[in-house]
């Protein structure tokens, strides 16, 4: 999977009602429908990584998020009110703060991504 956050941030649809076409901001392509634009984005999201480095970078971006100037907005890993770790990908730990469980989850994601390198 390519870095979903980056793809979704860059590839935004601009619809022009007058001409009935959809423009993609990410790569300047034009589509005749939102459905066609959606297939374009789906293809980008499902593309396997091209290298081991890209695979690891994609996993880190998906699970850790992006650095932010505001410390409270930095990175996507949080601890909820219930004490469970919440990963940027949506995964939630099964017990209280268990960094080892989260690291295992992250390692599994990295290994899975490395297995999909073309």
DRENKEKOL-99169 format. One record per residue: residue number from 1; residue in one letter; x, y, z of N, C-alpha, C, O in turn. Coordinates in Angstrom, 3 decimals. Example, Ala and Ser with C-alpha at 12.3 -4.5 7.8 and 13.67 -1.06 7.14 Angstrom:
BEGIN
(pt 1,"a",(13.190,-5.690,7.800),(12.300,-4.500,7.800),(13.200,-3.300,7.800),(14.236,-3.319,8.465));
(pt 2,"s",(12.850,-2.250,7.080),(13.670,-1.060,7.140),(12.900,0.030,7.870),(13.409,1.138,8.039));
This chain:
BEGIN
(pt 1,"x",(0.850,-1.174,0.000),(0.000,0.000,0.000),(0.886,1.223,0.000),(1.849,1.303,0.762));
(pt 2,"x",(0.574,2.136,-0.818),(1.288,3.402,-0.803),(0.808,4.212,0.400),(-0.212,3.876,1.002));
(pt 3,"x",(1.515,5.250,0.749),(1.156,6.065,1.897),(-0.228,6.676,1.692),(-0.387,7.658,0.967));
(pt 4,"x",(-1.223,6.079,2.340),(-2.614,6.481,2.132),(-2.854,7.933,2.506),(-3.553,8.653,1.793));
(pt 5,"x",(-2.284,8.367,3.615),(-2.507,9.755,4.033),(-2.009,10.733,2.970),(-2.690,11.702,2.634));
(pt 6,"x",(-0.827,10.467,2.455),(-0.243,11.364,1.457),(-1.079,11.348,0.172),(-1.352,12.398,-0.409));
(pt 7,"x",(-1.477,10.167,-0.259),(-2.273,10.043,-1.487),(-3.602,10.780,-1.338),(-3.995,11.538,-2.225));
(pt 8,"x",(-4.290,10.559,-0.224),(-5.593,11.187,-0.036),(-5.481,12.702,0.125),(-6.406,13.436,-0.224));
(pt 9,"x",(-4.364,13.164,0.646),(-4.148,14.607,0.793),(-3.854,15.261,-0.558),(-4.312,16.372,-0.827));
(pt 10,"x",(-3.092,14.575,-1.399),(-2.685,15.140,-2.687),(-3.721,14.943,-3.787),(-3.921,15.835,-4.612));
(pt 11,"x",(-4.374,13.806,-3.811),(-5.296,13.473,-4.904),(-6.728,13.802,-4.488),(-7.486,12.940,-4.043));
(pt 12,"x",(-7.063,15.061,-4.646),(-8.376,15.583,-4.286),(-9.131,15.893,-5.571),(-8.555,16.378,-6.545));
(pt 13,"x",(-10.424,15.607,-5.558),(-11.247,15.842,-6.748),(-11.739,17.277,-6.790),(-12.230,17.812,-5.796));
(pt 14,"x",(-11.601,17.884,-7.944),(-12.208,19.188,-8.228),(-13.222,18.957,-9.336),(-12.862,18.651,-10.473));
(pt 15,"x",(-14.492,19.106,-8.989),(-15.540,18.881,-9.988),(-15.933,20.220,-10.605),(-16.142,21.208,-9.901));
(pt 16,"x",(-16.028,20.232,-11.906),(-16.451,21.428,-12.634),(-17.823,21.128,-13.228),(-17.924,20.486,-14.274));
(pt 17,"x",(-18.892,21.600,-12.549),(-20.245,21.285,-13.022),(-20.501,21.711,-14.466),(-21.242,21.040,-15.185));
(pt 18,"x",(-19.900,22.809,-14.895),(-20.156,23.312,-16.253),(-19.738,22.315,-17.325),(-20.440,22.134,-18.320));
(pt 19,"x",(-18.587,21.665,-17.118),(-18.143,20.714,-18.146),(-18.324,19.256,-17.723),(-18.046,18.345,-18.503));
(pt 20,"x",(-18.792,19.032,-16.487),(-19.101,17.678,-16.035),(-17.910,16.762,-15.862),(-18.063,15.540,-15.874));
(pt 21,"x",(-16.730,17.327,-15.703),(-15.544,16.493,-15.519),(-14.975,16.691,-14.119),(-15.258,17.677,-13.438));
(pt 22,"x",(-14.172,15.730,-13.720),(-13.520,15.756,-12.415),(-12.020,15.853,-12.649),(-11.443,15.042,-13.374));
(pt 23,"x",(-11.400,16.836,-12.039),(-9.951,17.026,-12.149),(-9.293,16.520,-10.870),(-9.790,16.769,-9.771));
(pt 24,"x",(-8.188,15.819,-11.011),(-7.413,15.347,-9.867),(-6.286,16.341,-9.620),(-5.468,16.593,-10.505));
(pt 25,"x",(-6.244,16.906,-8.414),(-5.196,17.875,-8.080),(-3.824,17.222,-7.991),(-2.809,17.884,-8.205));
(pt 26,"x",(-3.782,15.942,-7.679),(-2.511,15.260,-7.455),(-1.669,15.065,-8.690),(-0.443,15.165,-8.627));
(pt 27,"x",(-2.299,14.789,-9.806),(-1.513,14.524,-11.011),(-2.118,15.142,-12.264),(-1.751,14.784,-13.383));
(pt 28,"x",(-3.049,16.073,-12.067),(-3.615,16.845,-13.181),(-4.380,16.003,-14.198),(-4.570,16.439,-15.334));
(pt 29,"x",(-4.816,14.819,-13.819),(-5.627,14.003,-14.726),(-7.075,14.474,-14.678),(-7.498,15.104,-13.709));
(pt 30,"x",(-7.822,14.169,-15.716),(-9.233,14.527,-15.806),(-10.047,13.255,-15.997),(-9.658,12.366,-16.755));
(pt 31,"x",(-11.186,13.175,-15.300),(-12.051,11.994,-15.353),(-13.463,12.426,-15.703),(-13.880,13.544,-15.402));
(pt 32,"x",(-14.197,11.516,-16.347),(-15.554,11.862,-16.769),(-16.599,11.636,-15.683),(-17.773,11.941,-15.889));
(pt 33,"x",(-16.189,11.102,-14.517),(-17.133,10.892,-13.420),(-16.373,10.747,-12.101),(-15.169,10.490,-12.085));
(pt 34,"x",(-17.102,10.918,-10.996),(-16.498,10.697,-9.676),(-16.138,9.221,-9.509),(-15.164,8.885,-8.836));
(pt 35,"x",(-16.922,8.355,-10.118),(-16.624,6.923,-10.049),(-15.265,6.622,-10.682),(-14.473,5.862,-10.125));
(pt 36,"x",(-15.001,7.211,-11.831),(-13.708,7.011,-12.500),(-12.573,7.596,-11.658),(-11.501,6.999,-11.557));
(pt 37,"x",(-12.808,8.759,-11.056),(-11.806,9.353,-10.167),(-11.555,8.421,-8.977),(-10.409,8.226,-8.573));
(pt 38,"x",(-12.615,7.853,-8.423),(-12.478,6.924,-7.301),(-11.657,5.699,-7.665),(-10.850,5.235,-6.860));
(pt 39,"x",(-11.851,5.170,-8.866),(-11.045,4.027,-9.316),(-9.570,4.419,-9.420),(-8.687,3.624,-9.099));
(pt 40,"x",(-9.313,5.642,-9.867),(-7.944,6.162,-9.957),(-7.291,6.173,-8.565),(-6.168,5.697,-8.399));
(pt 41,"x",(-7.993,6.712,-7.583),(-7.446,6.776,-6.222),(-7.303,5.369,-5.643),(-6.302,5.074,-4.991));
(pt 42,"x",(-8.276,4.504,-5.867),(-8.177,3.118,-5.387),(-6.938,2.431,-5.939),(-6.253,1.704,-5.220));
(pt 43,"x",(-6.651,2.661,-7.212),(-5.463,2.052,-7.824),(-4.191,2.571,-7.168),(-3.252,1.808,-6.943));
(pt 44,"x",(-4.155,3.859,-6.862),(-2.983,4.422,-6.185),(-2.813,3.816,-4.794),(-1.697,3.509,-4.374));
(pt 45,"x",(-3.928,3.646,-4.084),(-3.871,3.113,-2.719),(-3.499,1.635,-2.681),(-2.927,1.169,-1.696));
(pt 46,"x",(-3.812,0.903,-3.728),(-3.552,-0.540,-3.722),(-2.214,-0.913,-4.358),(-1.842,-2.086,-4.381));
(pt 47,"x",(-1.499,0.074,-4.869),(-0.203,-0.198,-5.509),(0.775,-0.762,-4.482),(0.944,-0.182,-3.410));
(pt 48,"x",(1.428,-1.896,-4.799),(2.417,-2.441,-3.869),(3.655,-1.546,-3.813),(3.952,-0.839,-4.776));
(pt 49,"x",(4.374,-1.573,-2.700),(5.593,-0.764,-2.602),(6.628,-1.211,-3.628),(6.698,-2.388,-3.981));
(pt 50,"x",(7.428,-0.264,-4.103),(8.434,-0.554,-5.131),(9.773,-0.969,-4.541),(10.613,-1.540,-5.238));
(pt 51,"x",(9.973,-0.685,-3.264),(11.243,-1.040,-2.627),(10.995,-1.337,-1.154),(9.937,-1.016,-0.611));
(pt 52,"x",(11.981,-1.950,-0.520),(11.870,-2.240,0.914),(11.781,-0.932,1.705),(11.026,-0.837,2.672));
(pt 53,"x",(12.550,0.064,1.292),(12.511,1.359,1.971),(11.149,2.012,1.880),(10.643,2.553,2.863));
(pt 54,"x",(10.549,1.960,0.679),(9.213,2.527,0.508),(8.199,1.767,1.359),(7.291,2.370,1.931));
(pt 55,"x",(8.349,0.457,1.442),(7.430,-0.352,2.246),(7.475,0.071,3.710),(6.434,0.268,4.337));
(pt 56,"x",(8.673,0.208,4.249),(8.817,0.596,5.659),(8.323,2.028,5.865),(7.624,2.305,6.840));
(pt 57,"x",(8.676,2.933,4.965),(8.237,4.328,5.089),(6.712,4.431,5.053),(6.129,5.210,5.807));
(pt 58,"x",(6.062,3.654,4.185),(4.603,3.668,4.108),(3.981,3.192,5.413),(3.021,3.788,5.899));
(pt 59,"x",(4.524,2.121,5.980),(3.994,1.600,7.242),(4.162,2.638,8.347),(3.230,2.892,9.111));
(pt 60,"x",(5.336,3.231,8.432),(5.568,4.234,9.476),(4.616,5.417,9.323),(4.089,5.914,10.318));
(pt 61,"x",(4.390,5.870,8.101),(3.465,6.986,7.882),(2.042,6.606,8.268),(1.325,7.402,8.875));
(pt 62,"x",(1.635,5.396,7.919),(0.282,4.947,8.231),(0.068,4.791,9.727),(-0.988,5.154,10.246));
(pt 63,"x",(1.056,4.257,10.419),(0.895,3.938,11.833),(1.301,5.066,12.770),(0.747,5.188,13.862));
(pt 64,"x",(2.254,5.889,12.363),(2.732,6.953,13.244),(2.180,8.325,12.892),(2.151,9.212,13.745));
(pt 65,"x",(1.750,8.513,11.674),(1.262,9.818,11.267),(2.401,10.723,10.850),(3.485,10.259,10.498));
(pt 66,"x",(2.145,12.002,10.893),(3.115,12.996,10.446),(3.490,13.911,11.603),(2.650,14.204,12.454));
(pt 67,"x",(4.743,14.368,11.648),(5.109,15.356,12.663),(4.311,16.642,12.448),(3.970,16.990,11.317));
(pt 68,"x",(4.024,17.330,13.523),(3.259,18.564,13.451),(3.928,19.599,14.342),(4.571,19.250,15.331));
(pt 69,"x",(3.778,20.862,13.995),(4.376,21.921,14.807),(3.798,21.963,16.216),(4.480,22.360,17.160));
(pt 70,"x",(2.538,21.553,16.356),(1.913,21.515,17.676),(2.146,20.146,18.292),(1.712,19.140,17.731));
(pt 71,"x",(2.824,20.084,19.437),(3.142,18.781,20.036),(1.922,17.888,20.244),(2.010,16.673,20.066));
(pt 72,"x",(0.792,18.473,20.616),(-0.399,17.654,20.863),(-0.990,17.094,19.577),(-1.832,16.197,19.626));
(pt 73,"x",(-0.562,17.607,18.431),(-1.050,17.113,17.144),(-0.063,16.158,16.477),(-0.375,15.558,15.449));
(pt 74,"x",(1.115,16.019,17.057),(2.155,15.205,16.431),(1.874,13.723,16.599),(1.471,13.262,17.667));
(pt 75,"x",(2.090,13.017,15.556),(2.014,11.570,15.512),(0.641,11.045,15.915),(-0.089,11.676,16.680));
(pt 76,"x",(0.321,9.905,15.395),(-1.034,9.382,15.508),(-1.204,8.319,16.581),(-2.307,7.802,16.758));
(pt 77,"x",(-0.156,7.984,17.291),(-0.276,6.974,18.344),(-0.657,7.681,19.634),(0.025,8.606,20.075));
(pt 78,"x",(-1.751,7.236,20.233),(-2.225,7.856,21.469),(-2.583,6.780,22.482),(-2.651,5.596,22.155));
(pt 79,"x",(-2.810,7.208,23.703),(-3.326,6.324,24.743),(-4.696,6.866,25.109),(-4.833,8.025,25.501));
(pt 80,"x",(-5.705,6.022,24.978),(-7.072,6.446,25.250),(-7.359,6.548,26.734),(-6.530,6.178,27.565));
(pt 81,"x",(-8.541,7.054,27.062),(-8.961,7.173,28.457),(-8.997,5.825,29.155),(-8.875,5.749,30.377));
(pt 82,"x",(-9.166,4.761,28.379),(-9.200,3.414,28.948),(-7.799,2.842,29.141),(-7.646,1.711,29.603));
(pt 83,"x",(-6.771,3.624,28.785),(-5.393,3.183,28.970),(-4.859,2.312,27.849),(-3.734,1.819,27.933));
(pt 84,"x",(-5.645,2.113,26.801),(-5.201,1.265,25.692),(-4.550,2.107,24.607),(-4.998,3.216,24.318));
(pt 85,"x",(-3.492,1.576,24.010),(-2.792,2.269,22.936),(-3.648,2.232,21.676),(-4.219,1.200,21.324));
(pt 86,"x",(-3.725,3.374,21.007),(-4.434,3.481,19.734),(-3.424,3.901,18.675),(-2.783,4.948,18.768));
(pt 87,"x",(-3.309,3.051,17.674),(-2.356,3.282,16.593),(-3.007,4.161,15.527),(-4.232,4.207,15.414));
(pt 88,"x",(-2.188,4.849,14.754),(-2.693,5.703,13.688),(-3.470,4.962,12.618),(-4.247,5.579,11.889));
(pt 89,"x",(-3.281,3.655,12.505),(-3.981,2.865,11.492),(-5.374,2.444,11.951),(-6.155,1.913,11.161));
(pt 90,"x",(-5.690,2.681,13.231),(-6.985,2.275,13.761),(-6.915,1.120,14.742),(-7.887,0.855,15.450));
(pt 91,"x",(-5.787,0.428,14.798),(-5.600,-0.688,15.720),(-5.650,-0.175,17.154),(-5.163,0.917,17.445));
(pt 92,"x",(-6.245,-0.974,18.057),(-6.284,-0.644,19.481),(-5.764,-1.829,20.260),(-6.142,-2.971,19.998));
(pt 93,"x",(-4.894,-1.557,21.222),(-4.328,-2.613,22.054),(-5.396,-3.325,22.861),(-6.476,-2.781,23.095));
(pt 94,"x",(-5.093,-4.546,23.285),(-6.075,-5.350,24.008),(-6.038,-5.116,25.508),(-6.990,-5.455,26.211));
(pt 95,"x",(-4.956,-4.543,26.002),(-4.816,-4.338,27.445),(-4.437,-2.887,27.702),(-4.450,-2.051,26.800));
(pt 96,"x",(-4.100,-2.613,28.955),(-3.627,-1.276,29.313),(-2.394,-0.938,28.491),(-2.034,-1.672,27.571));
(pt 97,"x",(-1.756,0.162,28.821),(-0.590,0.610,28.055),(0.418,-0.528,27.974),(1.089,-0.847,28.956));
(pt 98,"x",(0.517,-1.128,26.808),(1.423,-2.250,26.573),(2.214,-1.936,25.310),(1.820,-2.295,24.200));
(pt 99,"x",(3.336,-1.257,25.505),(4.148,-0.842,24.366),(4.660,-2.037,23.582),(4.825,-1.950,22.365));
(pt 100,"x",(4.913,-3.153,24.258),(5.393,-4.338,23.546),(4.338,-4.862,22.583),(4.675,-5.282,21.476));
(pt 101,"x",(3.076,-4.846,22.978),(1.995,-5.288,22.090),(1.928,-4.371,20.863),(1.764,-4.850,19.740));
(pt 102,"x",(2.053,-3.063,21.071),(2.016,-2.121,19.956),(3.226,-2.309,19.050),(3.089,-2.273,17.827));
(pt 103,"x",(4.411,-2.510,19.630),(5.608,-2.738,18.810),(5.459,-4.007,17.973),(5.880,-4.044,16.817));
(pt 104,"x",(4.866,-5.038,18.553),(4.628,-6.281,17.806),(3.663,-6.018,16.643),(3.861,-6.515,15.535));
(pt 105,"x",(2.627,-5.236,16.911),(1.677,-4.854,15.857),(2.405,-4.109,14.736),(2.183,-4.396,13.560));
(pt 106,"x",(3.265,-3.164,15.087),(4.016,-2.389,14.104),(4.981,-3.282,13.326),(5.098,-3.154,12.108));
(pt 107,"x",(5.669,-4.179,14.018),(6.593,-5.107,13.351),(5.841,-6.001,12.369),(6.314,-6.237,11.257));
(pt 108,"x",(4.670,-6.501,12.775),(3.863,-7.335,11.873),(3.478,-6.557,10.612),(3.518,-7.096,9.506));
(pt 109,"x",(3.107,-5.295,10.787),(2.727,-4.470,9.639),(3.917,-4.247,8.707),(3.766,-4.281,7.486));
(pt 110,"x",(5.094,-4.020,9.278),(6.296,-3.816,8.461),(6.631,-5.088,7.694),(6.918,-5.035,6.498));
(pt 111,"x",(6.597,-6.226,8.372),(6.914,-7.493,7.706),(5.913,-7.803,6.596),(6.289,-8.291,5.530));
(pt 112,"x",(4.638,-7.517,6.851),(3.611,-7.747,5.830),(3.873,-6.855,4.616),(3.758,-7.307,3.477));
(pt 113,"x",(4.221,-5.598,4.855),(4.499,-4.675,3.749),(5.737,-5.105,2.973),(5.758,-5.009,1.746));
(pt 114,"x",(6.754,-5.572,3.660),(7.965,-6.033,2.978),(7.669,-7.237,2.087),(8.296,-7.415,1.043));
(pt 115,"x",(6.713,-8.055,2.505),(6.326,-9.213,1.709),(5.608,-8.851,0.423),(5.464,-9.695,-0.462));
(pt 116,"x",(5.155,-7.611,0.304),(4.427,-7.180,-0.893),(5.282,-6.369,-1.854),(4.779,-5.894,-2.873));
(pt 117,"x",(6.563,-6.203,-1.551),(7.441,-5.420,-2.429),(7.534,-6.107,-3.781),(7.726,-7.320,-3.863));
(pt 118,"x",(7.397,-5.320,-4.837),(7.476,-5.881,-6.200),(8.904,-6.205,-6.558),(9.170,-6.684,-7.660));
